Amino acid sequence: MCLPGHQKLTLTQGDALIVVDVQNDFLPSGSLAVPQGDEVVPALNRYLTAFIRRGLPIIVTRDWHPPNHCSFQPYGGPWPPHCVAGSEGAAFAPALELPVSSILITLKGTQPEQDAYSAFDGTELDARLRAQGVGRLFVGGLATDYCVLCTVKDGLKAGYAVVLLQDAIRAVNVRPGDGERAEAEMIRQGAIPIRLEMLAA
């Protein structure tokens, strides 16, 4: 589903912004760098401004792994060690303009034996959203083909309307085209793709 013509999408009560894993280890100099991952930051800052201006909920997720996490290559996983709890690599991107007083932080992947790509996996995110009357999620961040993909799919499964912020996502692309395939899958499952200029002022 796409927005027809030049129709604008208006933010309203019941909307929430989910910023997925914009952490140092996923930026170009990080241990698990997402190509052009830093490019999501300026776009996300503009979405953050729009949500702050309307007093709408903002959820920021972060990988928060123990040093022996199962996703790490030394322990049989596919990835180099990244986003170890309390490390500089796990910190949010410095240029990300987070309103500390008004965000909810969701930690994921905190157990050594359990991986968690989705912000809903092993967290209280669903309960938090429902407690605030949220029915529509605006999702951006890193990376398109893993944590964004899984968060969007789980959000749709849980019954939320989901809006995919196409100008605020970037892909790992372990295989060429993974990001494009992930975007197509999210849209096929019901996510609405938008860019910032499609938001009503």
C-alpha positions, 0 to 999 in steps of 0.5 A: 500500500502506498499513499495515493498521488500527493496525499500527505500523511498526518501525525496524530494521537496513537502514533509512535516513532521507533528508532532502531539501533542507531548505535556506534558499532553500526556506523561506518567506523564501527565493528559491524558497520552498515554501509552509509549507516550514518546517513540515517541520522539527519533524516531521523532527527527531522522525524524526531523533531516532528514527533517531539513537536506533537508530543507523541511517543518516541521509542529508541531501541539498542542492542545491549549484548553480553560479551559472550552473546550467541550472535558473536562469531567466537560463540558460533554466531554470524557477526563480529562482537558488537554493541556490548552492554556499556561499551562505546560501541553500544552508545547511540550515535552522537549526532542523533538528537534524542530528547532524553526526557521524553523517550523510552529506551528498549534494550534487546539481545541482553541474554547470552543464549538468545538473539533478538533482531526485533524490538518486540523480541523478549522486550516489554515494547508491546505492553508499553505501546498499548499502555500509551494507546499506540496503534501506528508505528513509524519505524526507521534506523539500522539495519533495513534487512535485519532489525528494521525488517524484524521489528516491522514484521512483528509490529504488523503481526501484533496488529499495529499499522506500520509506516516505513521511513524509507529515507531513514534506513540503510542495509547491511547487504551481506548479499547484494540486494538484501536491503531492497528485498527486505523493503519489498517484503515489508511493503508486501506485508502491509507497511506503508513506505514514506519519506519526510516530505510526505508528512503533513506540516 
